[in-house]
């Protein structure tokens, strides 16, 4: 019998289906000294067979025919589960399922696979303890710091450029993170690259863009690519195209044909990142899959895992052709199981949810509660994008985890703050539209932007810990390219000097605002992608971090470093409690009788007082400081005055230069000047 997608979905939504088929037991393949057990949930299947292969891909079989070496009929059981057990430990064996439905027979990888062959078309049985690198059992993250400073990193583009000094055999690979002594062009020890560079900058967390198995890069092509060059170019993609959610991506490994290699090498990378002093956040994409028709979810249970719109077609809130139906019981269970698996098996310290606005609030609350129960409250960071590419069709009474429903979420869950982002640099959707730092004189927008990091009517966070405060990420123009586009309309003076001043002002505003700080790796060194607003599948040459270009902008990097250090030294800005709103005041705009383009930020608690002046205009402004002694910490040129052994005291009146920030902290006789120990 052939059902329409809507008929399938209505069947699954019935109470009789849930009571009969919802399943909470073990799923996937498990191998140890007691043997191997396979379990798959396919409640509408007539028969399921388990097929074994000698290789992980048809390419390696050397044949055009997909022929297994052995086939076994699986045993049907309760709740729509099919199982098979053998006393043999089959770790290292490749397999898939042949599923006979009423209207057709399909072959599919295991949705719960923990390992796979090249390009993920065949799953692999794995005894995970055989994939642990030496010392893995003792691996743990560094202790939490008072502040969170997150740098977004793509595995391949972080280490690809030759000027980074990474050995050729690890460039663009997981193992590049294990090389903790890399320098510009390999030997210029005046400029560190890689993890030591990020450590020197003051980063505390590294957010890895997707590292699970994705479908938009042919792993075989990547493996065959000669690091010296290729006329076709090295395959590249950001990786937001999930195939096997619980398997690492093979194109970042030294051998995608051996299913255990990618696991061991990703673990080695995570362990090295931990040893270097960072926590690791995993970018996860549970809102859609690379394909609907070819996905293991659709093949095992047709239309259960995907949303249907009002016209009976696949919902497309992701903009990628399908939306994962997180509100369905087994879909909810899969996503939570997957998150907990990565936290446990790979020691991930947090999760960034792509298009979190397409996932339901019950799921996100369950994930946060489960992580807190296992690891302790707040030990694992959870945050995401509180939007989708478009509306999606959630079933029943489920609510999306978007801004409109954000107050239904656990107060530990964070979200990217587009309010401060756009107020600082201008809309990400209108490349020529300026923000406060690059030409918009309406200071009231920035006032709302800064206050949004604490909470209020303009942004629905309940506390500053929920605000991911940023101005750039992998999406849209880099900050440098955005400033270039805005300034192209008004080419006055030295264009690069102007952009650098605006960049420093952008950095001072958001790095010194409440919330958890986030930035695209390389932003601090004027990173450019040649004006490409969506470089997801552009060349690696365009996407790669150019370490020699960062070196050219060392002064800008030092400015970021000083701001990050100052922020981490100020307890007031490290606070993540809702009561910060009572100790933080932002003024600007005509209603506050301040000149155009000027914003003042004043804050204070028992730890001390700070004063910040942001001048986004083209005019100097003479300002009288409040009574007391004020130490200059930052101006438009330097962000390291606060490290001086003797404080640089401000006069009663100071001149705020155009397109600059000035930051002061109030001092007492007992003040401890200079850099604080971390």
Buried (B, 14 or more C-beta within 10 A) or exposed (E): EEBEBBBBBBBBBEEEBEEEBBBEEEBBBBBEEEEBBBBBBBBBBEBBBBBBBEBBBBBBBEEEEEEBEEEBEBEBEEBBBBBBBEEEBBBBBBBBBBBBBEEEEBBBBBBBBBBBBBBBBBBBBBBBEEBBBEEBEEBEBBEBBBBBBBBBBBBBBBBBBBBBBBBEEBBBBBBBBBBBEBBBBEEBEEBBBBBBBBBEBBBBBBBBBBBBBBBBBBBBBBBEBEBEEEEEEBBBBBBBBBBBBBBBBBBBBBBBBBBBBBBBBBBBBBBBBBBBBBBBBBBBBBBBBBBBEBBBBBBBBBBBBBBBBEEEEBBBBBEBBBBBBBBBBBBBBBBBBBBBBBBEBBBBBBBBBBBBBBBBBBBBBBBBBBBBEEBEEBBBBBBBBBBBBEBBBBBEEBBBBBBEBBEBBBBBBBBBBBBBBBBBBBBBEEBEBBBBBBBBBBBBBBBBBBBBBBBEEBBBBBBBBBBBBBBBBBBBBBBBBBBBBBBEEEEEEEBEEBBBBBBBBBBBBBBBBBBBBBBBBBBBBBBBBEBBBEBBEBEBBBBBBBBBBBBEBEEBBBBBBBBBBBBBBBBBBBBBEBEBBEBBEBBBBEEBEBBBBBBBBBBBBEBBBBBBBBBBBBEEBEBEBEEEBBBBBBBBEBBBBBBBEEBBEBEEEBEBBBBBBBBBBBBEEEEEBEBBEE
